């Protein structure tokens, strides 16, 4: 994620020398690799603040830190050579260069992880496929429908984020993606086959994220709807204003 410094090499080389002395070259390499894999700098992405900054104050990221922020956010992986070269040249903080790189990265297939990783965590829908409603009350539910719920959310969020639509369309869009099984559940006619295709919704209750079956299922109990859970999800995931803790004198039900 950045060029190696002499300070980075000092500890691994000490372990290499110690291992080589006691067990030969291969043992030295084993020791060096061991300490690299155990290093916090290898395990975590953390940048140390400037020494002259007070605790809690803000400061500008350097170009290499910015490259990692971009890459792990948009691609969920290490920066590529182009990002690292620009960081090394000190050009990444230039607004025009930064905008060009964001557009390049969003156009890359690797940006799908923005949906499958970031958006899935943000919306807390990673476990949709594992949810099983009460089979007595919802006998028509099956794993195929659960998979379709999850795929619909993925394709819908991807269409908004990666096709350069307004983020407000996450709540207002009349577009979604269905296959035959999901179309049957929604009452949409003339959709055949397992392949998902984009459709325009007529029912306003299905618009945006709040109309998606997967979201509604994830914010319910297995046997009934849950306005409290759903309201908390909206406050936490959509408006960014989590509900306050209950007063101390409110008993637990």
C-alpha positions as CSV (number, residue, x, y, z in Angstrom):
1,X,0.0,0.0,0.0
2,X,3.1,2.3,0.1
3,X,6.9,2.1,-0.5
4,X,8.8,0.0,2.1
5,X,11.0,2.1,4.4
6,X,14.2,1.1,6.3
7,X,12.2,1.1,9.5
8,X,9.8,-1.4,8.0
9,X,12.7,-3.7,7.2
10,X,14.6,-3.4,10.5
11,X,12.5,-5.9,12.6
12,X,11.9,-8.6,9.9
13,X,15.7,-8.5,9.1
14,X,16.5,-9.0,12.8
15,X,14.2,-12.0,13.0
16,X,15.7,-13.3,9.7
17,X,19.3,-13.0,11.1
18,X,18.3,-14.7,14.4
19,X,16.5,-17.6,12.6
20,X,19.3,-18.1,10.1
21,X,21.9,-18.3,12.9
22,X,20.0,-21.0,14.7
23,X,18.6,-23.0,11.7
24,X,19.9,-21.8,8.4
25,X,18.5,-19.7,5.6
26,X,15.1,-21.3,5.4
27,X,14.5,-20.9,9.1
28,X,15.6,-17.3,8.8
29,X,13.0,-16.7,6.0
30,X,10.3,-18.5,8.1
31,X,11.1,-16.1,11.0
32,X,10.9,-13.0,8.8
33,X,7.6,-14.0,7.2
34,X,6.2,-14.9,10.6
35,X,6.9,-11.4,12.0
36,X,5.6,-9.7,8.9
37,X,2.3,-11.6,9.1
38,X,1.9,-10.7,12.8
39,X,2.6,-7.0,12.2
40,X,-0.3,-4.6,12.9
41,X,0.7,-2.7,9.7
42,X,0.0,-5.9,7.8
43,X,-3.2,-6.8,9.6
44,X,-4.8,-3.4,9.8
45,X,-5.1,-0.3,7.6
46,X,-4.2,2.4,10.1
47,X,-2.5,5.7,9.5
48,X,-0.7,7.4,12.4
49,X,-1.7,11.1,12.8
50,X,1.0,13.7,12.5
51,X,2.9,14.1,15.8
52,X,2.1,17.8,16.0
53,X,-1.6,17.2,15.9
54,X,-3.7,17.3,19.1
55,X,-5.8,14.2,19.9
56,X,-9.2,14.3,18.1
57,X,-8.2,17.0,15.6
58,X,-8.6,16.6,11.8
59,X,-5.7,16.3,9.4
60,X,-5.2,15.7,5.7
61,X,-4.4,12.1,4.5
62,X,-1.2,11.6,2.6
63,X,-1.5,10.4,-1.0
64,X,-0.9,6.7,-0.1
65,X,-3.5,6.7,2.6
66,X,-5.9,8.3,0.2
67,X,-5.1,5.6,-2.4
68,X,-6.0,2.9,0.1
69,X,-9.2,4.7,1.2
70,X,-10.3,4.8,-2.4
71,X,-9.3,1.3,-3.3
72,X,-10.7,-0.5,-0.3
73,X,-14.0,1.5,-0.4
74,X,-14.7,1.1,-4.1
75,X,-12.9,-2.2,-4.8
76,X,-12.5,-3.9,-1.4
77,X,-8.9,-4.6,-2.3
78,X,-5.4,-3.2,-2.5
79,X,-4.7,-0.1,-4.7
80,X,-3.6,-0.9,-8.2
81,X,-0.4,0.2,-9.9
82,X,-2.0,3.4,-11.4
83,X,-3.2,4.6,-8.0
84,X,0.1,3.9,-6.3
85,X,2.1,5.6,-9.1
86,X,-0.1,8.7,-8.7
87,X,0.3,8.6,-4.9
88,X,4.1,8.4,-5.3
89,X,4.0,11.4,-7.6
90,X,1.9,13.4,-5.1
91,X,-0.8,13.9,-7.7
92,X,-3.7,12.0,-6.1
93,X,-5.0,15.0,-4.0
94,X,-5.4,17.1,-7.1
95,X,-9.2,17.4,-7.4
96,X,-9.2,16.7,-11.2
97,X,-6.9,13.7,-10.9
98,X,-9.0,12.4,-7.9
99,X,-12.2,12.7,-9.9
100,X,-10.7,10.9,-12.9
101,X,-9.6,8.1,-10.7
102,X,-12.9,7.7,-9.0
103,X,-14.6,7.6,-12.4
104,X,-12.1,5.0,-13.7
105,X,-12.5,2.8,-10.6
106,X,-16.3,3.0,-10.8
107,X,-16.2,1.9,-14.4
108,X,-14.1,-1.1,-13.5
109,X,-15.9,-4.4,-12.8
110,X,-14.1,-4.5,-9.5
111,X,-16.4,-1.7,-8.3
112,X,-19.2,-4.3,-7.9
113,X,-17.8,-4.9,-4.4
114,X,-19.1,-1.4,-3.6
115,X,-22.5,-3.1,-3.7
116,X,-21.8,-6.6,-2.5
117,X,-19.5,-5.5,0.4
118,X,-20.1,-1.8,1.4
119,X,-23.8,-1.5,0.5
120,X,-24.7,-4.9,1.9
121,X,-23.1,-4.0,5.3
122,X,-24.6,-0.5,5.2
123,X,-28.1,-1.7,4.6
124,X,-27.6,-4.8,6.9
125,X,-29.0,-7.2,4.3
126,X,-26.1,-9.7,4.1
127,X,-28.2,-12.3,5.9
128,X,-31.3,-12.1,3.8
129,X,-30.8,-15.5,2.2
130,X,-30.6,-17.1,5.6
131,X,-34.0,-15.7,6.9
132,X,-36.8,-18.3,7.0
133,X,-40.3,-17.0,7.7
134,X,-42.8,-19.1,9.7
135,X,-43.5,-22.0,7.3
136,X,-47.1,-22.4,8.7
137,X,-48.1,-18.8,8.0
138,X,-46.0,-18.4,4.8
139,X,-46.2,-21.8,3.2
140,X,-45.5,-20.3,-0.3
141,X,-42.0,-19.1,0.8
142,X,-39.1,-21.1,-0.4
143,X,-35.3,-20.7,-0.8
144,X,-35.7,-19.6,-4.4
145,X,-37.8,-16.6,-3.3
146,X,-35.2,-15.8,-0.6
147,X,-32.4,-15.8,-3.2
148,X,-34.5,-13.6,-5.4
149,X,-35.0,-11.1,-2.7
150,X,-31.3,-10.8,-2.1
151,X,-30.5,-10.6,-5.8
152,X,-33.1,-7.9,-6.4
153,X,-31.5,-5.7,-3.7
154,X,-28.0,-6.2,-5.1
155,X,-29.1,-5.4,-8.7
156,X,-31.2,-2.4,-7.6
157,X,-28.5,-0.8,-5.5
158,X,-25.9,-1.5,-8.2
159,X,-28.1,0.2,-10.8
160,X,-28.3,3.4,-8.7
161,X,-24.6,3.5,-7.5
162,X,-22.9,2.4,-10.7
163,X,-25.1,4.0,-13.3
164,X,-24.6,7.5,-11.8
165,X,-28.2,8.0,-10.6
166,X,-29.1,10.3,-7.7
167,X,-28.8,8.6,-4.4
168,X,-32.3,9.7,-3.6
169,X,-33.5,7.1,-6.1
170,X,-32.6,4.5,-3.5
171,X,-35.9,5.6,-1.9
172,X,-38.0,6.8,-4.9
173,X,-37.1,4.7,-7.9
174,X,-39.9,2.9,-9.8
175,X,-37.3,0.5,-11.3
176,X,-36.4,-2.9,-10.0
177,X,-35.1,-6.3,-11.1
178,X,-37.2,-9.5,-11.1
179,X,-37.2,-13.1,-12.3
180,X,-40.2,-15.2,-12.7
181,X,-40.4,-16.3,-9.1
182,X,-40.1,-12.8,-7.7
183,X,-42.5,-11.4,-10.3
184,X,-45.1,-14.0,-9.2
185,X,-44.7,-12.8,-5.6
186,X,-45.0,-9.1,-6.6
187,X,-48.0,-9.8,-8.9
188,X,-46.0,-8.6,-12.0
189,X,-47.2,-10.3,-15.2
190,X,-45.4,-11.6,-18.3
191,X,-42.0,-12.4,-16.7
192,X,-40.7,-15.9,-17.5
193,X,-37.5,-17.7,-16.6
194,X,-34.8,-17.5,-13.9
195,X,-32.9,-14.6,-15.5
196,X,-33.4,-11.2,-13.8
197,X,-34.5,-8.3,-15.9
198,X,-35.3,-4.6,-15.2
199,X,-38.9,-3.7,-14.9
200,X,-40.9,-0.5,-14.2
201,X,-43.2,-0.9,-11.2
202,X,-46.8,0.3,-11.2
203,X,-47.4,-0.2,-7.5
204,X,-45.9,2.8,-5.6
205,X,-45.7,0.7,-2.4
206,X,-42.9,-1.2,-4.2
207,X,-40.8,1.9,-5.1
208,X,-37.3,2.2,-3.7
209,X,-35.6,0.2,-1.0
210,X,-38.6,0.4,1.4
211,X,-40.7,-1.6,-1.1
212,X,-38.2,-4.4,-1.6
213,X,-39.4,-7.8,-0.2
214,X,-35.9,-8.5,1.1
215,X,-35.8,-5.3,3.2
216,X,-39.3,-5.9,4.5
217,X,-38.4,-9.5,5.5
218,X,-35.1,-8.4,7.1
219,X,-36.9,-5.9,9.3
220,X,-39.6,-8.3,10.5
221,X,-40.0,-11.2,12.8
222,X,-40.5,-14.7,11.3
223,X,-44.2,-14.6,12.0
224,X,-45.2,-11.0,11.8
225,X,-44.3,-7.5,10.8
226,X,-42.3,-5.4,13.2
227,X,-42.8,-1.6,12.9
228,X,-40.3,-1.0,15.8
229,X,-37.5,-3.0,14.0
230,X,-38.3,-1.3,10.7
231,X,-38.3,2.2,12.2
232,X,-35.0,1.5,13.9
233,X,-33.5,0.3,10.6
234,X,-34.7,3.5,8.9
235,X,-33.2,5.6,11.6
236,X,-29.9,3.8,11.7
237,X,-29.3,2.9,8.0
238,X,-31.2,5.6,6.0
239,X,-31.2,8.8,8.1
240,X,-28.1,8.1,10.2
241,X,-29.9,9.1,13.4
242,X,-30.0,5.9,15.6
243,X,-32.7,5.9,18.2
244,X,-31.6,7.0,21.7
245,X,-31.4,4.5,24.5
246,X,-34.6,4.1,26.5
247,X,-34.9,6.0,29.8
248,X,-33.7,4.1,32.8
249,X,-37.2,3.8,34.3
250,X,-38.7,1.9,31.2
251,X,-39.0,-1.8,32.1
252,X,-37.9,-4.6,29.8
253,X,-41.0,-6.3,28.2
